């Protein structure tokens, strides 16, 4: 996906997460744990593409 956007020199990345990244709920620990991982991934991706129009 990212390589195609770089070739096109534009694109949009839309991140959708949930409240579970801020508040933990019982019985869905894996789900709760995945939300901060998504945030971290998007922050790293933002650094990678900051000089592009993506």
ROSE-4610 file (N, C-alpha, C; in Angstrom, 1 decimal, always signed):
// ROSE-4610
residu = [X/X/X/X/X/X/X/X/X/X/X/X/X/X/X/X/X/X/X/X/X/X/X/X/X/X/X/X/X/X/X/X/X/X/X/X/X/X/X/X/X/X/X/X/X/X/X/X/X/X/X/X/X/X/X/X/X/X/X/X/X/X/X/X/X/X/X/X/X/X/X/X/X/X/X/X/X/X/X/X/X/X/X/X/X/X/X/X/X/X/X/X/X/X/X/X/X/X/X/X/X/X/X/X/X/X/X/X/X/X/X/X/X/X/X/X/X/X/X/X/X/X/X/X/X/X/X/X/X/X/X/X/X/X/X/X/X/X/X/X/X/X/X/X/X/X/X/X/X/X/X/X/X/X/X/X/X/X/X/X/X/X]
num = [1/1/1/2/2/2/3/3/3/4/4/4/5/5/5/6/6/6/7/7/7/8/8/8/9/9/9/10/10/10/11/11/11/12/12/12/13/13/13/14/14/14/15/15/15/16/16/16/17/17/17/18/18/18/19/19/19/20/20/20/21/21/21/22/22/22/23/23/23/24/24/24/25/25/25/26/26/26/27/27/27/28/28/28/29/29/29/30/30/30/31/31/31/32/32/32/33/33/33/34/34/34/35/35/35/36/36/36/37/37/37/38/38/38/39/39/39/40/40/40/41/41/41/42/42/42/43/43/43/44/44/44/45/45/45/46/46/46/47/47/47/48/48/48/49/49/49/50/50/50/51/51/51/52/52/52/53/53/53/54/54/54]
x = [+0.8/+0.0/+0.9/+1.8/+2.6/+3.5/+4.0/+4.9/+4.1/+2.8/+2.0/+1.7/+1.4/+1.2/+2.4/+3.6/+4.8/+5.0/+4.7/+4.8/+3.8/+2.6/+1.6/+1.9/+2.7/+3.1/+1.9/+1.0/-0.1/-0.9/-1.7/-2.6/-3.1/-4.0/-4.5/-4.4/-4.1/-4.1/-5.0/-6.1/-7.1/-6.9/-6.7/-6.6/-7.8/-8.3/-9.5/-9.1/-9.2/-8.9/-10.1/-9.9/-11.0/-10.6/-11.6/-11.4/-10.7/-10.6/-10.0/-8.5/-7.9/-6.5/-6.2/-7.2/-7.1/-7.6/-8.6/-9.2/-9.3/-8.8/-8.8/-10.1/-10.5/-11.7/-11.3/-12.0/-11.7/-12.1/-11.5/-11.8/-11.4/-10.9/-10.4/-9.0/-8.2/-6.8/-6.0/-6.2/-5.5/-6.0/-7.3/-7.8/-7.3/-7.4/-6.9/-5.4/-4.6/-3.2/-2.9/-3.8/-3.5/-3.7/-4.5/-4.7/-3.5/-2.7/-1.5/-0.5/-0.5/+0.4/+0.0/-1.3/-1.7/-1.2/-1.4/-1.0/+0.5/+1.3/+2.8/+3.1/+2.5/+2.7/+2.4/+1.3/+0.9/+1.9/+2.4/+3.4/+4.7/+5.1/+6.3/+6.1/+5.0/+4.6/+4.6/+4.1/+4.1/+5.5/+6.4/+7.8/+8.4/+8.0/+8.5/+8.0/+6.8/+6.1/+6.0/+6.6/+6.4/+6.9/+7.8/+8.2/+7.5/+6.4/+5.6/+4.2/+3.4/+2.0/+1.0/+1.5/+0.6/+0.2]
y = [-1.2/+0.0/+1.3/+1.3/+2.5/+2.7/+1.6/+1.8/+2.3/+1.9/+2.5/+4.0/+4.3/+5.7/+6.6/+6.0/+6.8/+6.9/+5.9/+6.0/+7.1/+7.1/+8.1/+9.5/+9.5/+10.8/+11.5/+10.7/+11.2/+10.0/+10.2/+9.2/+9.6/+8.8/+9.0/+7.8/+7.9/+6.8/+7.2/+6.5/+6.8/+5.7/+6.2/+5.4/+5.4/+4.2/+4.1/+3.2/+3.6/+2.8/+2.8/+2.6/+2.5/+3.0/+3.2/+3.6/+2.6/+1.4/+0.3/+0.5/+1.4/+1.7/+2.6/+3.2/+4.1/+3.4/+2.6/+2.0/+0.5/-0.3/-1.8/-2.4/-3.4/-4.2/-5.6/-6.3/-7.7/-8.6/-9.7/-10.7/-10.3/-9.1/-8.8/-8.2/-8.8/-8.3/-8.1/-9.1/-9.1/-7.9/-7.6/-6.5/-5.2/-5.1/-3.9/-3.6/-4.7/-4.5/-4.1/-4.5/-4.1/-2.7/-2.0/-0.5/+0.3/+0.2/+1.0/+0.6/-0.6/-1.0/-0.3/-0.1/+0.6/+2.0/+2.7/+4.0/+4.2/+3.3/+3.3/+3.1/+2.2/+1.9/+3.2/+3.8/+5.0/+6.2/+6.3/+7.4/+7.1/+5.8/+5.5/+5.7/+5.3/+5.5/+7.0/+7.8/+9.3/+9.8/+9.3/+9.8/+9.4/+8.2/+7.7/+8.5/+9.0/+9.6/+11.1/+11.7/+13.2/+14.1/+13.7/+14.5/+14.2/+13.5/+13.1/+13.8/+13.5/+14.1/+13.0/+12.0/+11.0/+11.3]
z = [+0.0/+0.0/+0.0/+0.9/+1.0/-0.2/-0.8/-2.0/-3.1/-3.3/-4.3/-4.1/-2.9/-2.6/-2.9/-2.6/-2.8/-4.3/-5.1/-6.6/-7.1/-6.6/-7.0/-6.5/-5.5/-4.8/-4.1/-3.7/-2.8/-2.3/-1.3/-0.8/+0.6/+1.1/+2.4/+3.3/+4.5/+5.4/+6.6/+6.8/+7.8/+8.9/+10.1/+11.3/+12.1/+12.4/+13.3/+14.4/+15.6/+16.8/+17.7/+19.0/+19.9/+21.3/+22.1/+23.5/+24.3/+23.8/+24.5/+24.7/+23.9/+24.0/+25.3/+25.8/+26.9/+28.2/+28.1/+29.3/+29.0/+29.9/+29.8/+30.3/+29.6/+29.9/+30.2/+31.1/+31.4/+30.2/+30.0/+29.0/+27.6/+27.4/+26.0/+26.0/+26.8/+27.0/+25.7/+24.8/+23.5/+22.7/+22.7/+22.0/+22.6/+23.9/+24.6/+24.3/+24.2/+23.9/+22.5/+21.6/+20.2/+19.9/+20.7/+20.4/+20.6/+21.6/+21.7/+20.6/+20.2/+19.1/+17.8/+17.5/+16.3/+16.4/+17.6/+17.8/+17.5/+18.0/+17.8/+16.4/+15.7/+14.3/+13.5/+13.7/+13.0/+13.2/+14.5/+14.7/+14.0/+13.9/+13.1/+11.6/+11.2/+9.7/+9.4/+10.3/+10.1/+9.9/+10.7/+10.5/+9.2/+8.7/+7.4/+6.2/+6.3/+5.2/+5.3/+6.3/+6.6/+5.5/+4.6/+3.5/+2.2/+2.3/+1.1/+1.2/+0.2/+0.3/+0.7/+1.4/+1.9/+3.3]
